Amino acid sequence: MSARSEVNIEPQKVNIELQKVNIELQKVNIELQKVNIEPQKVNIEPQKVNIEPQKVNVEAFCLDIVNSEVKTLGIQSL
C-alpha cells in the first residue's frame, strides 16, 4: 500500500508543476499584451506632432502669397 501512495504523490507534483508553467505563460502573455499596448500609444503621439508643422507651413505659404501680392501692388502703383 505504501508503494501505491508514493506513486500517487508524483502525478500531483507534476500537475502542480504544469499549473506553475501555465501561470508563467499567462504572465508572459499579459506582459506581451502590455508591450503591444505601449507602442501603439507612443506611435499616436508623433502623428499629432507631425500635424502641427503642416499648419505652420500653410500659414507661412499664405504669408508668402500676401507678401508677393503686396510687392505686386507696390510695383503697379509705381
C-alpha positions, 0 to 999 in steps of 0.5 A: 500500500505504501508503494501505491501512495508514493506513486500517487504523490508524483502525478500531483507534483507534476500537475502542480508543476504544469499549473506553475508553467501555465501561470508563467505563460499567462504572465508572459502573455499579459506582459506581451499584451502590455508591450503591444499596448505601449507602442501603439500609444507612443506611435499616436503621439508623433502623428499629432506632432507631425500635424502641427508643422503642416499648419505652420507651413500653410500659414507661412505659404499664405504669408508668402502669397500676401507678401508677393501680392503686396510687392505686386501692388507696390510695383503697379502703383509705381 
